[in-house]
Amino acid sequence: MSALFNNYSRRPISLVEGKGTTVVDSNGKKYLDFTSGIAVLCLGHSHPELVNTLKEQSEKIWHTSNLFEIPGQVKLAESLVKDQHLSHAFFCNSGAEANEAAIKMARKHTGKVNIITFENSFHGRTFGAMSATAQEKIHSGFGPLVDKFTYLPFNDVESLKNSIDDSVAAIMLEVVQGEGGVNAITEEFAAAINEICSNSNILLILDEVQTGIGRTGTRFAYEQTVLKPDFVTMAKGLGGGFPFAGVLGTSQIYDTFSPGSHGTTYGGNPLGVAVSQKVVDIVFQDSFLIEVREKSEYLISQLEKALPQDQITIRGKGLLLGVVIDNVDVAPIIKKLEDEGLLVCSAGANVIRLLPPLNVSYEEIDQAIAILEKVLLNKSVALS
Ligand SMILES: *Cc1c(COP(=O)(O)O)cnc(C)c1O
């Protein structure tokens, strides 16, 4: 029995060094890291500019609390909302906290309580975020949950339309469900949500904790849809590995929070702001995002070439991709990939989730595909 609580099923390797897409474990074995710390390390491990930024800031000031002006918070907020209909930011420390803030603001702003979320969503582990998460296994043993969340099937226009009434404060969703299996919103569903939200006092909360900050090939995934969110929540990629999160909202929401109504001790701390500004400066460049989309197309086309298409489908957006193997448990495949030097995540029982750093090289993509091909085409391991 370890001195740690038993809430993770950890893989028995410890990664002790990382550079770009490469990591090394405590035995000196090298891997290609296509987990990016679960979509966190958008610029890979130990990106030199992020390392320098963190070093420089750490020698100036680490923490002051929001009792004081924190240099850089306003500039970071401006960089995040630039050229969008969004206009304000609140900074916090994790995805769950960002979702909590959005849920609280949506209730306070509308004066209503009901929030619609979708099956197989994932919004985090705090009470509000867990209650928003429509997955029984995540609630089990922790009830009673926060009241008034309604769970609907994802991408089902009919059931959504039937559930809309005056009690609904907000609709909350992931543009591509990450943990829940790499399921993207359909155009039809996005159009229906857009229509509902523009014709009523129902707010749209987009949880872009996993999809945001370039992960899907645009700054935010919603930009590839007709959706016009009132809130966008962010975490994971936002700090490039430094714990940092936030919520963006429109000017209509601005008056919802007043001094004292919400807060967090660490939110928007100088270290996080400095690193996040550097991340955003790099990732939000058009040329960088174009490359993410080109790498995504390349990765998808090479996967489709390498793997038998009658048994495997590729889905997702940008560099948040799922290799779906129907009726096959991917856990032993993921172990085998690890043995061969490729680290990947799962997303449900039969989806291998690929989350390379956004600045992964074509050579690294080729190496990853060769390993996937080798493991997946080995019939005794994978496909029957
Ligand atoms: C990871 C994730 C969260 C939770 O973020 P934490 O930082 O672990 O609290 C919320 N929503 C989505 C879509 C996520 O992928």
The ligand as an SDF file (V2000), in Angstrom:
LIG
                    3D

 15 15  0  0  0  0  0  0  0  0999 V2000
   -9.5960   17.8550  -18.5580 C   0  0  0  0  0  0  0  0  0  0  0  0
  -10.9190   18.4540  -18.7690 C   0  0  0  0  0  0  0  0  0  0  0  0
  -11.6100   19.1180  -17.7280 C   0  0  0  0  0  0  0  0  0  0  0  0
  -11.0920   19.1660  -16.3070 C   0  0  0  0  0  0  0  0  0  0  0  0
   -9.9270   19.8960  -16.1950 O   0  0  0  0  0  0  0  0  0  0  0  0
   -9.0830   19.8190  -14.8180 P   0  0  0  0  0  0  0  0  0  0  0  0
   -7.9710   20.8020  -15.0410 O   0  0  0  0  0  0  0  0  0  0  0  0
   -8.6380   18.4130  -14.6500 O   0  0  0  0  0  0  0  0  0  0  0  0
  -10.0190   20.2470  -13.7330 O   0  0  0  0  0  0  0  0  0  0  0  0
  -12.8010   19.7280  -18.0320 C   0  0  0  0  0  0  0  0  0  0  0  0
  -13.3150   19.6840  -19.2780 N   0  0  0  0  0  0  0  0  0  0  0  0
  -12.6930   19.0600  -20.2820 C   0  0  0  0  0  0  0  0  0  0  0  0
  -13.3020   19.0700  -21.6420 C   0  0  0  0  0  0  0  0  0  0  0  0
  -11.4870   18.3990  -20.0640 C   0  0  0  0  0  0  0  0  0  0  0  0
  -10.8850   17.7480  -21.0710 O   0  0  0  0  0  0  0  0  0  0  0  0
  1  2  1  0
  2  3  1  0
  2 14  2  0
  3  4  1  0
  3 10  2  0
  4  5  1  0
  5  6  1  0
  6  7  2  0
  6  8  1  0
  6  9  1  0
 10 11  1  0
 11 12  2  0
 12 13  1  0
 12 14  1  0
 14 15  1  0
M  END
$$$$
